[in-house]
Amino acid sequence: EGYSHHAFSAVFPGFSKDESTYIRNLAGQFRLRLHETIPDDIGLAEDISKLMFHQEEPFSSASVYAQFKVFQLAAGQKIKVLLDGQGADETLGGYTRYTHWYLQELIGRNRFKEASAEAELFRSNEFLPSWNWVNYLAAKMPSLTASQLEKRAKRKQRQNADIDHRYLDDNLVGGFIYKPVVEKLNDILYFDTRQGPLHELLRYADRNSMAHGTEVRLPFLYHELVEFVFSLPSSFRMKSGYTKWILRKSMEKKLPEEIVWRKGKTGFEPPQQNWMRNSVVQQNIRESMTKLVDLKILNSSVLKREIHATSAFSENNQDWRYWMAGLLFD
């Protein structure tokens, strides 16, 4: 034996976002008995109805399927309880979408020099996708910024040419789009943790784990730890061009350096774009779109164009979403 614990991961050989090298390094250092699943497009096409049965509502990307396969792998090893790192990015500011909010907090406090130096470091560490004069303006007018972001989100929804305008008129009450006023990094992290994207991710995981009779526990969401993290100044999360700084510092003697001080952020992302090019998947997407056209939710024009194969976290992940929505009417 000689193993301390079992570990379960989804890997994607040949895909740019595959993290198997990091996973295997870690497994070697901690003597973990590593189990790997390789989800693929054929499995996705076969499992999608079963997955929707367990999820009971549309989900926004194929990462939910990859997670489903990880829990299936654990169940196959008769493992009942798993630890998962969910929640660390929302409480500690791990996503690149958070770095500009930290910089805007600095500007709001007139710490311009510090903001400029940090922006350079974040950029060189691949944690800052965009940063310009608009952010300086937004930092000084947080309430206006929130209302503008809300308007932009509503406009994007309204301008989706695929959706039947009568359906939009009947269902767009606007109340389900809300953007919080953000004066400091804590504000957006608190919103995302309590009301925002984290709820969605936890729901997926709960359904996926229960589908296989396993239970997932989340140490990063232990309430006393979360309360402590939210009591800290923002500079404990963002520092010297790194996100999740306090976590990296506390783990730097325990984990390999290439993991602790890794640059850029990779979400749990499968090769969805490749999977959406599979002919069976394309046929399934087309069937879903046809259903939505028949229900007068989508315009018939969607059936005349090519299906857009998009990556899991693409902003224009529409055709994936139409596929999921159509599955609800099976």
Salt bridges, closest charged atoms under 4 A:
GLU19 OE2 - ARG262 NH1 2.67
GLU36 OE1 - ARG24 NH2 2.83
ASP47 OD1 - LYS50 NZ 3.96
ASP47 OD2 - LYS69 NZ 3.61
GLU56 OE1 - ARG207 NH1 2.62
GLU57 OE1 - ARG203 NH2 3.70
ASP89 OD1 - LYS244 NZ 2.90
ASP89 OD2 - LYS265 NZ 2.90
GLU105 OE2 - ARG109 NH1 3.04
GLU114 OE1 - ARG111 NE 2.94
GLU120 OE2 - ARG123 NH1 2.79
GLU150 OE2 - LYS154 NZ 3.73
ASP162 OD2 - ARG305 NH2 2.99
ASP164 OD2 - ARG166 NH2 2.76
ASP169 OD1 - ARG158 NH1 3.06
ASP169 OD2 - HIS165 ND1 3.99
ASP187 OD1 - LYS184 NZ 3.02
ASP192 OD2 - ARG97 NH2 3.57
GLU215 OE2 - ARG217 NE 2.77
GLU227 OE2 - HIS223 ND1 3.47
GLU252 OE2 - LYS249 NZ 2.97
GLU269 OE1 - LYS17 NZ 3.07
GLU315 OE2 - LYS156 NZ 3.44
ASP319 OD2 - ARG305 NH1 2.88
ASP330 OD1 - LYS291 NZ 2.22
